[in-house]
C-alpha cells in the first residue's frame, strides 16, 4: 500500500482506540487524527472496560470500522497471584468489546507470548508464555482470532513520551543525571521498534482484510543485545552512558533472544520498519532536549511490558 492510498483509506475509516492516554495510544490517536480518520478515544478514566454494560452505553449511537485495543495492565512480575487481575484486564475486557460491537478488533499483545521459543519468532510456532501477563494476552488473542479479528504480537516499542519504568528512558535518565544505572551483563537480545513505526504498522493491520482471523507480528526482525543498545546510545549522545553492566544478575528464566519475524506483515501490507535503532535513539535524544524530562507516564497505559 503506497503512502497516498494508505492516507486515503485511513481518512475514510473510523476507529475506536482504547488506552488512548498511554504511550502508544497517544501517538496512535494523534496519527489517526492527522490522517483525517474519525477517532473515538477511550482512556481508563472514560470507560471501565471490565464493565460490559458501561461499554454498551458508551457505544450507543457510535459506529466504528475497527477497534484498536491497547488498554492493558503492564506487569513485569511472574507471580501467579497476579493472574486473576491480568485475565480481567486483558481477556475480560477483550470479550466485553467483542460482545458490544461488530467492528473489527485489533488486539495488541506481546512477543513475550513466544517465551523462550526459537527466534526469530514466527506466528505459526507454538506459544510458550512465561508470565501471567503474556498468558493473559495469549488467551485474549485466541479469542480475537476466533471472532475474526487480528491479534498483534508487538515487540518492544520505544520513543518520545515513554514512562521511566522502561529501559530506554532509564538509560536516558542515567545519561542526564550521571547515573549509574545497574544492569545485568546485557547479553540478552531484544527487538526494539520505534514508536512511529509501531503506529504505522497498527494502522496498516487494521486496514488489511487478509490478516483478519489470525496472528501477526509487529516487529523489526533485528535483535540487539542490551549491552549494544548502551553502545548505540553512547554513539548518538557522543558521551558515555553511566551504567554498571553485570551489577545485577539475570532474572530467573531469562529469555536471551526475544526477536520476531516481520515477514507476514510485510507480505500482507508491504509494511517494513523505516527507522533503525541508531536513528531512533538519535531522534529520541533530540526530542528529549526539546521536551525536557520524560513523564512518569499514565499508570497502566503501557502495552508491552517485558524488559530486563
N, C-alpha and C positions, 0 to 999 in steps of 0.2 A: 504494500500500500504506500503510494508516494505521499509526500507531505501535503499537497493540495487536496488529494482525495481523503486523507486522514482528517484534515481540518474540516472538510465539508461534511463527512459522515458524522463527526463529533458534534458539529453545530446543529444537526438535525435530530440529535438524540437527547434523552432526558435521563438523569442519573440520581439515585439516592446514595449518598456516601455516609456510612456510619463511621464513628471515630473521627469525625471531621475536625476536632480540635487537637488531634495528635500530630506528631511529627510528619508522618506520611499523609495523613488526612488533610492537613492544612495545605500542603503543596499540591495534592491531587485536586482539591476543590478549587484552588486558585487557577490551576491549569485548565480545568474544565470550563470555568467561567471565562477565561481568556479566549478559549476556542469557540465560545458562543453557545455552549450547551446549556440546557436547563438543568439546574442543580438544586436538589434538596439536601441540605447538610444537617446531619444529626450528631451532636455531641452527647456524651453521657448525661449531661445535665438536662438535655432537651427531651430525651426519651429513654426510659428504662427498658432495654431490650430483653430483659428477663421477664418482663410483664407482657404477655401476649395481647391482653386487652388494650394496654397503652399503645402498642404498635398499631393495632387495628384502628383505634381512634385517630391517631396521628396520620394514618394513610387514607382516611375517608376523603374522597374527592381528589386524591392525589394519584396521578398516573405517571409511572416512570418506566423506561425501557429496561434499565438494568440497575441492580443494587450492587455496589462495591462495598463488601462487608469487611471493614478494617478494625472495627471495635474489638477490643480484647483486653485481657488482663495479663500483662507480662509477668513471667515468673522464672527466675533462673535456678531455683532450687529443684531438687529431685525428691522432695518429701512426699510420700504417698498421701499424707494428711491433706495436701493441697488439692488432691484430685477432685473432690466434690465441687469445690468452688470453681475450679477451672472448667469442669464439664458444664456447669451452669453458664459460665461466661462465654464459652465457645460453642458447645453443642446445643444447649437450650436456646440461646439467642438466635443461632442459625435456623433451628427448627421453627421458632416463632416467626422469623422473617419469611420463611418459605410458605408458612401457612397463611400469612397475611397478604401476600402479593404474588401475582403470577409473573412478575418481572424476572428476567434472567438474573441469577445470583452469582456473583463473582466473589468467592470466599478466599481470603488470604491466609495461608498457612505458613509453613516454615520448612527449610531444608532439614531441620532437626528431626523431621518425621522419618528420614532415612537412617538416623542414628549413625552407627559405625559401619554402615554398609559400604560396598565397593564404590569408590569415587572414580570419575565423576558420576554423580547420581543421575540415573535415568528414570523416567516416570514409570516404566513398566517393572522396575525391580521391586522386590518385597520391602515394605517399610519395616523399620526397627526402632520405633521411638524410644528414647532413653530418659524421658521425663514425663510427669503428668501433663505439663504444658504441651509437649509435642503429641502426646497421646490424644489429648482433647481436640487438638487441631486436626489430627488424622481422622478421628471419628466424625467431626463436623464436615470434613472434606468428603468423606464417603457418602454422607447424607446428601450433600450438594450434588454430587455426581449422579446419584440415584434420581434426583429431581431434575436433571437436565441442565444444571449449572456448571460452573467451572471452578475447580479447586486449584489455586495457585500456590506453589511451594516457592517461597521467597527467600533469597539469600540475605546476607547482612547489608542493610541499607545504611548509608551514612550521608551527611550533608549538613548544610546550614540549618540551625534551629534544633538539632538533636539534643536530647537531655544528657546531662552529665553522668548518667548511670551506664553509659556505653563506652567502649574502649577508645574510639577515635576522639570523642570530646575529652576523655580523660587524658589522653596524650597531649591534646592542645592545652588543657588546663595546666599540665606539668610544664609544658614549654613556656607558658606565660608566667607561671608562678615560680619557676625554678625548681619544681619537683622536690624530691624524687618520687617517681611512681614505681611501686613494687609490682613486678610481673613474674609470671612463670618463665622458663627458659625460652618460650616463644617459638617452638618448632612446629606447632600445630598450624595447619593451613586453613584459611577462611576465604570465602568468595565475597568480595566487597563490591557492592553495587551503588553507584552514585544516585542520589535522590531523584534527579531529573530523569535519568534513565528508567528508574523504577516507576515513576509516574507515567511516562510514555508507554512503557510496557503494559501497565494495568489498563490503560485506556484501549490499547490495541486488542488486548484479550477480551475486554467487554464487547468490542465491536465485531468479534470474529465468530461467526456461527459454527465453523467447523471444529472449534475447540470445545463446544458445549457437550456436557455429559462426561468430561474427562479431567485429567490432571495435567498441569503444565508447570514446568519450572520457569521462574523468572530470576535469572542469574547471569553472571558473565562467563562462567566456564573456566575462569582462571583462579587458581589457588595461590594465596600469598601467605607465607609464614609470618606470624605476628612480629618476629624479630626483623623481618624485611620491611614490614609496614613502618616500623620505627625508623629504619634507614631511609625509606622514601619520604617520610615526613621531615627528616633532617635535611635531605636534599632540597625539598621545597622551601623550607624555612631558612636554610643557609646557616644553621647552627645546631648544636647537639640538643637532643631531647633528653632531659634527665630521667632516665629510667634505670631500674635495677633488675636486669634480666636474671632470672634464676632465684630471686629473693623469695618467690612463692613456689610451692610445689604444684605439679599438675593436679587437676581435680581427679577424684576417683572416677574411673570410667571415661576419661577424657577421649574425645573424638579427635584424631590427629589430621584427618583430611575431610573437611566438610565443603565440598565443591560440587556444584550442579552442572548438568549438561543443558545448554540452552537451545539445542538443535530443533526440538519440536516446535518451540515458539517461533524460531526463525523460519521453519518450513511453512507454518500456517499464516504468519503475518509479515514476514520479512523484517521483523524486529531484530536488532542487534544492539548491544550497548555502544554508545557513542563516546563515552568519557572514560578514559583509562584511570587507574587508581592514582597514578602520579599527577595527572591533570586534575582529577577531582580534589586531591589534597591541596593542590595549588589554589583552586577556586575557593575551597573552604577556608584556607588561610586568608585569602583576600576578603572574603565576606566577614570573617571574624574581625579583621582590622576595621572594617567599616561599621560593623554592627555591635561591637563590644562583646562582653562576656556572654557565653551561651546560657540560655534559660535553663531552669531546673526541669522544665517540661511539665506536661499535664499528666497527673497520675493516671496510670492505667491506659495511656493512649498509645504507647509504642506497640509495634506489630511484631517484630522479630526480636527474640529475647536472649538468644544463646551466644554469649561472648565470654571468653576466658577472662 
